[in-house]
Amino acid sequence: MIFNLFALSIYYRVLCFTKYFRMLKFHIGYFIAALLLFITEITIALYLHDSLVRPFGGDFLVVILLYCFIKSFFNLPVLLTAAGVLLFAYAVEISQYFHLVSVLGLQNSRLAKILLGTTFSFTDMLVYTLGVILVVMVENVKLSLRKF
């Protein structure tokens, strides 16, 4: 027992001085942005039933939401985070092509249908890409203003 506590103590000290521990950092600005985007997404889902904002605006905002949520807790490079979010969005969209909800037996689950989606669309992938491009552009402007 004492040896385990000693080993854990050494592991913790080593971890504190590694770059991986420094990746964990709470950013209130990103968290507030993620929270506001989440509220916006819920509002779109509940109250907008049009043919432009609901299908495309929600997809555009969801990648920005995911980016802000990840950056709320992890101090990762912009391009790495943006690429990871985009690949995740693509993976979800591709899972719709293969009807993952049905394959998993969740076709009767409203939550699974909302989170994973049921209809594949190349347009959604384009909208995800545009959302991530906006994120990278905004982050570059923020960086330029800090250097200025």
Biotite code that builds the C-alpha atoms (Angstrom):
import biotite.structure as struc

atoms = struc.array([
    struc.Atom([0.000, 0.000, 0.000], chain_id="A", res_id=1, res_name="MET", atom_name="CA", element="C"),
    struc.Atom([2.743, 2.454, 0.943], chain_id="A", res_id=2, res_name="ILE", atom_name="CA", element="C"),
    struc.Atom([4.702, 1.507, -2.181], chain_id="A", res_id=3, res_name="PHE", atom_name="CA", element="C"),
    struc.Atom([1.622, 2.200, -4.343], chain_id="A", res_id=4, res_name="ASN", atom_name="CA", element="C"),
    struc.Atom([1.177, 5.648, -2.793], chain_id="A", res_id=5, res_name="LEU", atom_name="CA", element="C"),
    struc.Atom([4.883, 6.376, -3.273], chain_id="A", res_id=6, res_name="PHE", atom_name="CA", element="C"),
    struc.Atom([4.751, 5.257, -6.921], chain_id="A", res_id=7, res_name="ALA", atom_name="CA", element="C"),
    struc.Atom([1.625, 7.314, -7.486], chain_id="A", res_id=8, res_name="LEU", atom_name="CA", element="C"),
    struc.Atom([3.316, 10.340, -5.937], chain_id="A", res_id=9, res_name="SER", atom_name="CA", element="C"),
    struc.Atom([6.327, 10.010, -8.247], chain_id="A", res_id=10, res_name="ILE", atom_name="CA", element="C"),
    struc.Atom([4.075, 9.485, -11.257], chain_id="A", res_id=11, res_name="TYR", atom_name="CA", element="C"),
    struc.Atom([2.110, 12.624, -10.373], chain_id="A", res_id=12, res_name="TYR", atom_name="CA", element="C"),
    struc.Atom([5.292, 14.701, -10.038], chain_id="A", res_id=13, res_name="ARG", atom_name="CA", element="C"),
    struc.Atom([6.587, 13.483, -13.386], chain_id="A", res_id=14, res_name="VAL", atom_name="CA", element="C"),
    struc.Atom([3.224, 14.131, -15.001], chain_id="A", res_id=15, res_name="LEU", atom_name="CA", element="C"),
    struc.Atom([3.109, 17.692, -13.670], chain_id="A", res_id=16, res_name="CYS", atom_name="CA", element="C"),
    struc.Atom([6.269, 18.571, -15.537], chain_id="A", res_id=17, res_name="PHE", atom_name="CA", element="C"),
    struc.Atom([5.361, 16.997, -18.851], chain_id="A", res_id=18, res_name="THR", atom_name="CA", element="C"),
    struc.Atom([3.846, 18.752, -21.801], chain_id="A", res_id=19, res_name="LYS", atom_name="CA", element="C"),
    struc.Atom([0.765, 16.545, -21.525], chain_id="A", res_id=20, res_name="TYR", atom_name="CA", element="C"),
    struc.Atom([-0.217, 17.948, -18.160], chain_id="A", res_id=21, res_name="PHE", atom_name="CA", element="C"),
    struc.Atom([0.168, 21.494, -19.483], chain_id="A", res_id=22, res_name="ARG", atom_name="CA", element="C"),
    struc.Atom([-2.345, 20.644, -22.228], chain_id="A", res_id=23, res_name="MET", atom_name="CA", element="C"),
    struc.Atom([-5.075, 20.596, -19.589], chain_id="A", res_id=24, res_name="LEU", atom_name="CA", element="C"),
    struc.Atom([-6.150, 24.173, -19.046], chain_id="A", res_id=25, res_name="LYS", atom_name="CA", element="C"),
    struc.Atom([-9.589, 25.661, -18.558], chain_id="A", res_id=26, res_name="PHE", atom_name="CA", element="C"),
    struc.Atom([-10.400, 28.580, -20.877], chain_id="A", res_id=27, res_name="HIS", atom_name="CA", element="C"),
    struc.Atom([-13.520, 30.418, -19.750], chain_id="A", res_id=28, res_name="ILE", atom_name="CA", element="C"),
    struc.Atom([-13.926, 32.282, -23.077], chain_id="A", res_id=29, res_name="GLY", atom_name="CA", element="C"),
    struc.Atom([-14.125, 29.096, -25.102], chain_id="A", res_id=30, res_name="TYR", atom_name="CA", element="C"),
    struc.Atom([-16.443, 27.564, -22.509], chain_id="A", res_id=31, res_name="PHE", atom_name="CA", element="C"),
    struc.Atom([-18.864, 30.496, -22.656], chain_id="A", res_id=32, res_name="ILE", atom_name="CA", element="C"),
    struc.Atom([-18.777, 30.387, -26.468], chain_id="A", res_id=33, res_name="ALA", atom_name="CA", element="C"),
    struc.Atom([-19.515, 26.638, -26.394], chain_id="A", res_id=34, res_name="ALA", atom_name="CA", element="C"),
    struc.Atom([-22.376, 27.187, -23.973], chain_id="A", res_id=35, res_name="LEU", atom_name="CA", element="C"),
    struc.Atom([-23.895, 29.961, -26.133], chain_id="A", res_id=36, res_name="LEU", atom_name="CA", element="C"),
    struc.Atom([-23.512, 27.824, -29.259], chain_id="A", res_id=37, res_name="LEU", atom_name="CA", element="C"),
    struc.Atom([-25.165, 24.894, -27.492], chain_id="A", res_id=38, res_name="PHE", atom_name="CA", element="C"),
    struc.Atom([-28.134, 27.077, -26.523], chain_id="A", res_id=39, res_name="ILE", atom_name="CA", element="C"),
    struc.Atom([-28.297, 28.328, -30.118], chain_id="A", res_id=40, res_name="THR", atom_name="CA", element="C"),
    struc.Atom([-28.286, 24.746, -31.438], chain_id="A", res_id=41, res_name="GLU", atom_name="CA", element="C"),
    struc.Atom([-31.122, 23.776, -29.108], chain_id="A", res_id=42, res_name="ILE", atom_name="CA", element="C"),
    struc.Atom([-33.096, 26.860, -30.142], chain_id="A", res_id=43, res_name="THR", atom_name="CA", element="C"),
    struc.Atom([-32.616, 26.016, -33.820], chain_id="A", res_id=44, res_name="ILE", atom_name="CA", element="C"),
    struc.Atom([-33.688, 22.419, -33.232], chain_id="A", res_id=45, res_name="ALA", atom_name="CA", element="C"),
    struc.Atom([-36.794, 23.325, -31.261], chain_id="A", res_id=46, res_name="LEU", atom_name="CA", element="C"),
    struc.Atom([-38.096, 26.446, -32.957], chain_id="A", res_id=47, res_name="TYR", atom_name="CA", element="C"),
    struc.Atom([-36.783, 26.708, -36.505], chain_id="A", res_id=48, res_name="LEU", atom_name="CA", element="C"),
    struc.Atom([-38.411, 24.554, -39.129], chain_id="A", res_id=49, res_name="HIS", atom_name="CA", element="C"),
    struc.Atom([-37.174, 26.165, -42.321], chain_id="A", res_id=50, res_name="ASP", atom_name="CA", element="C"),
    struc.Atom([-35.154, 24.800, -45.216], chain_id="A", res_id=51, res_name="SER", atom_name="CA", element="C"),
    struc.Atom([-32.006, 26.897, -44.729], chain_id="A", res_id=52, res_name="LEU", atom_name="CA", element="C"),
    struc.Atom([-31.008, 27.634, -41.126], chain_id="A", res_id=53, res_name="VAL", atom_name="CA", element="C"),
    struc.Atom([-32.054, 24.372, -39.512], chain_id="A", res_id=54, res_name="ARG", atom_name="CA", element="C"),
    struc.Atom([-30.321, 21.974, -41.907], chain_id="A", res_id=55, res_name="PRO", atom_name="CA", element="C"),
    struc.Atom([-27.272, 24.080, -42.771], chain_id="A", res_id=56, res_name="PHE", atom_name="CA", element="C"),
    struc.Atom([-26.905, 26.566, -39.918], chain_id="A", res_id=57, res_name="GLY", atom_name="CA", element="C"),
    struc.Atom([-27.003, 23.820, -37.318], chain_id="A", res_id=58, res_name="GLY", atom_name="CA", element="C"),
    struc.Atom([-24.318, 21.826, -39.111], chain_id="A", res_id=59, res_name="ASP", atom_name="CA", element="C"),
    struc.Atom([-22.199, 24.942, -39.545], chain_id="A", res_id=60, res_name="PHE", atom_name="CA", element="C"),
    struc.Atom([-22.441, 25.801, -35.849], chain_id="A", res_id=61, res_name="LEU", atom_name="CA", element="C"),
    struc.Atom([-21.971, 22.281, -34.497], chain_id="A", res_id=62, res_name="VAL", atom_name="CA", element="C"),
    struc.Atom([-18.327, 22.047, -35.595], chain_id="A", res_id=63, res_name="VAL", atom_name="CA", element="C"),
    struc.Atom([-17.661, 25.456, -34.034], chain_id="A", res_id=64, res_name="ILE", atom_name="CA", element="C"),
    struc.Atom([-19.387, 24.238, -30.865], chain_id="A", res_id=65, res_name="LEU", atom_name="CA", element="C"),
    struc.Atom([-17.222, 21.105, -30.742], chain_id="A", res_id=66, res_name="LEU", atom_name="CA", element="C"),
    struc.Atom([-14.073, 23.151, -31.359], chain_id="A", res_id=67, res_name="TYR", atom_name="CA", element="C"),
    struc.Atom([-14.917, 25.592, -28.551], chain_id="A", res_id=68, res_name="CYS", atom_name="CA", element="C"),
    struc.Atom([-15.812, 22.763, -26.187], chain_id="A", res_id=69, res_name="PHE", atom_name="CA", element="C"),
    struc.Atom([-12.492, 20.996, -26.759], chain_id="A", res_id=70, res_name="ILE", atom_name="CA", element="C"),
    struc.Atom([-10.524, 24.246, -26.452], chain_id="A", res_id=71, res_name="LYS", atom_name="CA", element="C"),
    struc.Atom([-12.371, 24.932, -23.171], chain_id="A", res_id=72, res_name="SER", atom_name="CA", element="C"),
    struc.Atom([-10.399, 22.159, -21.492], chain_id="A", res_id=73, res_name="PHE", atom_name="CA", element="C"),
    struc.Atom([-7.362, 21.438, -23.664], chain_id="A", res_id=74, res_name="PHE", atom_name="CA", element="C"),
    struc.Atom([-4.603, 23.800, -24.728], chain_id="A", res_id=75, res_name="ASN", atom_name="CA", element="C"),
    struc.Atom([-4.083, 22.218, -28.147], chain_id="A", res_id=76, res_name="LEU", atom_name="CA", element="C"),
    struc.Atom([-2.849, 23.795, -31.390], chain_id="A", res_id=77, res_name="PRO", atom_name="CA", element="C"),
    struc.Atom([-5.556, 25.406, -33.524], chain_id="A", res_id=78, res_name="VAL", atom_name="CA", element="C"),
    struc.Atom([-4.996, 23.327, -36.651], chain_id="A", res_id=79, res_name="LEU", atom_name="CA", element="C"),
    struc.Atom([-4.784, 20.048, -34.748], chain_id="A", res_id=80, res_name="LEU", atom_name="CA", element="C"),
    struc.Atom([-8.036, 20.752, -32.918], chain_id="A", res_id=81, res_name="THR", atom_name="CA", element="C"),
    struc.Atom([-9.806, 22.002, -36.040], chain_id="A", res_id=82, res_name="ALA", atom_name="CA", element="C"),
    struc.Atom([-8.671, 18.983, -38.060], chain_id="A", res_id=83, res_name="ALA", atom_name="CA", element="C"),
    struc.Atom([-9.769, 16.605, -35.312], chain_id="A", res_id=84, res_name="GLY", atom_name="CA", element="C"),
    struc.Atom([-13.212, 18.218, -35.115], chain_id="A", res_id=85, res_name="VAL", atom_name="CA", element="C"),
    struc.Atom([-13.574, 18.094, -38.896], chain_id="A", res_id=86, res_name="LEU", atom_name="CA", element="C"),
    struc.Atom([-12.555, 14.427, -39.063], chain_id="A", res_id=87, res_name="LEU", atom_name="CA", element="C"),
    struc.Atom([-15.004, 13.618, -36.271], chain_id="A", res_id=88, res_name="PHE", atom_name="CA", element="C"),
    struc.Atom([-17.816, 15.423, -38.128], chain_id="A", res_id=89, res_name="ALA", atom_name="CA", element="C"),
    struc.Atom([-16.918, 13.563, -41.330], chain_id="A", res_id=90, res_name="TYR", atom_name="CA", element="C"),
    struc.Atom([-16.937, 10.252, -39.433], chain_id="A", res_id=91, res_name="ALA", atom_name="CA", element="C"),
    struc.Atom([-20.413, 10.946, -38.062], chain_id="A", res_id=92, res_name="VAL", atom_name="CA", element="C"),
    struc.Atom([-21.635, 11.896, -41.539], chain_id="A", res_id=93, res_name="GLU", atom_name="CA", element="C"),
    struc.Atom([-20.103, 8.787, -43.111], chain_id="A", res_id=94, res_name="ILE", atom_name="CA", element="C"),
    struc.Atom([-21.730, 6.666, -40.390], chain_id="A", res_id=95, res_name="SER", atom_name="CA", element="C"),
    struc.Atom([-25.051, 7.997, -41.673], chain_id="A", res_id=96, res_name="GLN", atom_name="CA", element="C"),
    struc.Atom([-24.246, 6.626, -45.125], chain_id="A", res_id=97, res_name="TYR", atom_name="CA", element="C"),
    struc.Atom([-23.860, 3.173, -43.562], chain_id="A", res_id=98, res_name="PHE", atom_name="CA", element="C"),
    struc.Atom([-27.017, 3.619, -41.424], chain_id="A", res_id=99, res_name="HIS", atom_name="CA", element="C"),
    struc.Atom([-25.117, 3.187, -38.162], chain_id="A", res_id=100, res_name="LEU", atom_name="CA", element="C"),
    struc.Atom([-28.186, 3.981, -36.070], chain_id="A", res_id=101, res_name="VAL", atom_name="CA", element="C"),
    struc.Atom([-30.007, 0.988, -37.560], chain_id="A", res_id=102, res_name="SER", atom_name="CA", element="C"),
    struc.Atom([-26.915, -1.248, -37.448], chain_id="A", res_id=103, res_name="VAL", atom_name="CA", element="C"),
    struc.Atom([-26.626, -0.548, -33.707], chain_id="A", res_id=104, res_name="LEU", atom_name="CA", element="C"),
    struc.Atom([-30.332, -1.290, -33.254], chain_id="A", res_id=105, res_name="GLY", atom_name="CA", element="C"),
    struc.Atom([-31.078, 2.269, -32.148], chain_id="A", res_id=106, res_name="LEU", atom_name="CA", element="C"),
    struc.Atom([-33.568, 3.147, -34.892], chain_id="A", res_id=107, res_name="GLN", atom_name="CA", element="C"),
    struc.Atom([-36.285, 3.671, -32.252], chain_id="A", res_id=108, res_name="ASN", atom_name="CA", element="C"),
    struc.Atom([-34.123, 5.982, -30.135], chain_id="A", res_id=109, res_name="SER", atom_name="CA", element="C"),
    struc.Atom([-34.915, 9.638, -30.789], chain_id="A", res_id=110, res_name="ARG", atom_name="CA", element="C"),
    struc.Atom([-31.705, 10.728, -29.031], chain_id="A", res_id=111, res_name="LEU", atom_name="CA", element="C"),
    struc.Atom([-29.538, 8.436, -31.197], chain_id="A", res_id=112, res_name="ALA", atom_name="CA", element="C"),
    struc.Atom([-31.216, 9.767, -34.329], chain_id="A", res_id=113, res_name="LYS", atom_name="CA", element="C"),
    struc.Atom([-30.605, 13.359, -33.245], chain_id="A", res_id=114, res_name="ILE", atom_name="CA", element="C"),
    struc.Atom([-26.974, 12.840, -32.207], chain_id="A", res_id=115, res_name="LEU", atom_name="CA", element="C"),
    struc.Atom([-25.845, 10.534, -35.005], chain_id="A", res_id=116, res_name="LEU", atom_name="CA", element="C"),
    struc.Atom([-28.289, 11.559, -37.717], chain_id="A", res_id=117, res_name="GLY", atom_name="CA", element="C"),
    struc.Atom([-29.907, 9.302, -40.258], chain_id="A", res_id=118, res_name="THR", atom_name="CA", element="C"),
    struc.Atom([-29.377, 10.888, -43.678], chain_id="A", res_id=119, res_name="THR", atom_name="CA", element="C"),
    struc.Atom([-26.018, 11.185, -45.429], chain_id="A", res_id=120, res_name="PHE", atom_name="CA", element="C"),
    struc.Atom([-25.334, 14.363, -47.404], chain_id="A", res_id=121, res_name="SER", atom_name="CA", element="C"),
    struc.Atom([-22.236, 15.684, -49.143], chain_id="A", res_id=122, res_name="PHE", atom_name="CA", element="C"),
    struc.Atom([-23.651, 19.150, -48.524], chain_id="A", res_id=123, res_name="THR", atom_name="CA", element="C"),
    struc.Atom([-23.358, 18.578, -44.776], chain_id="A", res_id=124, res_name="ASP", atom_name="CA", element="C"),
    struc.Atom([-19.682, 17.738, -45.223], chain_id="A", res_id=125, res_name="MET", atom_name="CA", element="C"),
    struc.Atom([-19.194, 20.988, -47.146], chain_id="A", res_id=126, res_name="LEU", atom_name="CA", element="C"),
    struc.Atom([-20.948, 22.951, -44.402], chain_id="A", res_id=127, res_name="VAL", atom_name="CA", element="C"),
    struc.Atom([-18.763, 21.279, -41.723], chain_id="A", res_id=128, res_name="TYR", atom_name="CA", element="C"),
    struc.Atom([-15.701, 22.273, -43.735], chain_id="A", res_id=129, res_name="THR", atom_name="CA", element="C"),
    struc.Atom([-16.882, 25.878, -44.011], chain_id="A", res_id=130, res_name="LEU", atom_name="CA", element="C"),
    struc.Atom([-17.459, 26.004, -40.247], chain_id="A", res_id=131, res_name="GLY", atom_name="CA", element="C"),
    struc.Atom([-13.942, 24.767, -39.539], chain_id="A", res_id=132, res_name="VAL", atom_name="CA", element="C"),
    struc.Atom([-12.479, 27.219, -42.075], chain_id="A", res_id=133, res_name="ILE", atom_name="CA", element="C"),
    struc.Atom([-14.232, 30.048, -40.206], chain_id="A", res_id=134, res_name="LEU", atom_name="CA", element="C"),
    struc.Atom([-12.783, 28.805, -36.908], chain_id="A", res_id=135, res_name="VAL", atom_name="CA", element="C"),
    struc.Atom([-9.246, 28.764, -38.313], chain_id="A", res_id=136, res_name="VAL", atom_name="CA", element="C"),
    struc.Atom([-9.699, 32.226, -39.827], chain_id="A", res_id=137, res_name="MET", atom_name="CA", element="C"),
    struc.Atom([-11.003, 33.689, -36.550], chain_id="A", res_id=138, res_name="VAL", atom_name="CA", element="C"),
    struc.Atom([-8.170, 32.072, -34.584], chain_id="A", res_id=139, res_name="GLU", atom_name="CA", element="C"),
    struc.Atom([-5.615, 33.523, -37.024], chain_id="A", res_id=140, res_name="ASN", atom_name="CA", element="C"),
    struc.Atom([-7.140, 36.990, -36.657], chain_id="A", res_id=141, res_name="VAL", atom_name="CA", element="C"),
    struc.Atom([-7.014, 36.624, -32.852], chain_id="A", res_id=142, res_name="LYS", atom_name="CA", element="C"),
    struc.Atom([-3.354, 35.643, -33.080], chain_id="A", res_id=143, res_name="LEU", atom_name="CA", element="C"),
    struc.Atom([-2.569, 38.579, -35.377], chain_id="A", res_id=144, res_name="SER", atom_name="CA", element="C"),
    struc.Atom([-4.269, 41.024, -32.998], chain_id="A", res_id=145, res_name="LEU", atom_name="CA", element="C"),
    struc.Atom([-2.268, 39.645, -30.048], chain_id="A", res_id=146, res_name="ARG", atom_name="CA", element="C"),
    struc.Atom([0.988, 40.162, -31.938], chain_id="A", res_id=147, res_name="LYS", atom_name="CA", element="C"),
    struc.Atom([-0.074, 43.653, -32.977], chain_id="A", res_id=148, res_name="PHE", atom_name="CA", element="C"),
])
